[in-house]
Amino acid sequence: MPRQEAKAFRDFLLEVGSISDFTARFFREGFKPRYEWSELIRQCYVIGYKTLPLVGVTAFIMGLVLTVQSRPTLEEFGAESYLPSMVALSMIREIGPVITALICAGKIGSSIGAELGSMKVTEQIDAMEVSGTNPFKYLVVTRVTACTLMLPVLVVIADCISLYAAYIGVNFKDVVSLDLFFSKVFDSLVFGDVLPAMIKTYFFGFAIGIIGCYKGYNSTKGTEGVGIAANSAVVVSSLVVFILDLIAVQIADILGLT
């Protein structure tokens, strides 16, 4: 193995080990009092409520585009009546959770990485340690917990918005009542479609939060380090979302939930 490739592989293993140690520290610190409830609620507001407009617009466009693009193919087979069922299964099982997680990785991951990175550069984290405050519990635990709790909520809202957008898309060429549309949607869904999709959103949120906090909390000195932390937080968390999604699909297939 060439020296450069060996160094890259070693750096990768060191990064994985550092993130694993950072995650273990989260679980050690997260369950010990004192709990920062006010900061947790504030982070839930910042991460959840302030991300909702972007997630909502994206979900509406995705539901509308998927419906309009799928209609011609289904019409060729005389199966346009299956359009609500197809859109519902696609959005709830796969597209809704993954697209929402990627949107959050871009917005939330970069925001956390840049915020903690700037605090690291300006030595605010060191000042918190000197003053007797636990910066890891206050900064990291609250943000990771808020990401883990808020992402499933955003996914549920995104699914509802995308289904309503699909209803609008169906009515571009047909006249379908809202009751008929959603009766077809719920007739096509089973428990095994919703449960795996919801469970994996918690892992998506946790991964986005822990990677964003890790990159920001361990950023290098200087303004360049802040930019690198924000950028790498988005890239790594987006990649981890795809890896977790692949693992979730394989587990659901083994358990017979697909």
Residue, then its C-alpha position, 0 to 999 in steps of 0.5 A: m500500500p502506498r504511503q499516502e494511502a496508508k496515511a489516509f487509512r490511518d487517519f480514517l481509523l483515528e477519526v472513527g475512534s475519536i467519534s466513537d469516544f466522543t459518542a461514549r462520552f455523550f452517553r456518560e454525561g447525558f444521563k448524569p444530573r444536572y440536566e440543562w432543561s432550558e437549553l434543551i428546550r431552546q435547542c429544540y426550538v432552534i433545531g425543530y421550529k426554525t428548520l420547519p419552513l425549509v423542510g416543509v417547502t422541500a417536502f411539498i415540492m418532492g410530493l408534487v414532483l413525484t406525483v407529476q413525474s410518476r403519472p405518465t408511467l402509470e398511465e401507460f399500464g392503466a394503473e393511474s389509480y395506484l398513484p396515491s398508494m405509490v406516492a405514499l409508500s415512496m414518501i413514508r418508507e424512504i424519500g421523506p426520512v432521507i430527504t428530511a435528514l439530508i436537509c437537516a444535515g445541511k442546515i443543522g449540521s453546518s450550524i452546530g459545527a460552525e457555532l461550536g467551532s467559533m466558540k472553540v476558536t474564541e476560547q469560550i469553551d475553555a472559559m466555561e470550564v474555568s468557570g465551573t460549567n460543564p461545557f460538554k453537557y451544556l453544549v453537546v448533550t443538549r444539541v444532540t438530544a434536540c436533534t434526536l427528538m426533533l428529526p422524527v417530528l420534522v419527518v412526520i410533518a414532511d410526510c403529511i405535507s408531501l401527501y397533501a402536495a401529492y393530492i394536489g398533483v393528482n388533481f391536476k388532471d383528475v378530480v379526486s376528493l380528499d377523502l378518497f385520496f387518503s383512503k387509498v393512501f391508508d389502505s396501502l400502508v401497513f405497520g411495517d411501512v411506518l415503524p422502520a421509517m420512524i425508528k431510523t429517523y431517531f438514528f439519523g437525528f442522533a448521527i447529525g447531532i453527534i457529528g456536528c458537535y464533534k466537528g465543532y467541539n474539536s475544530t482547529k484554531g483559526t477561522e479556517g478551522v471553523g469553515i472546515a468544521a462546518n463543511s466536514a459536518v455536512v459531508v460526514s453526516s450526509l454520508v452517515v445518513f446514507i449508511l444508516d439507511l442502508i443498514a436499516v433497509q437490510i435489518a427490515d428485510i431480515l425481520g420481514l418488515t419490507 
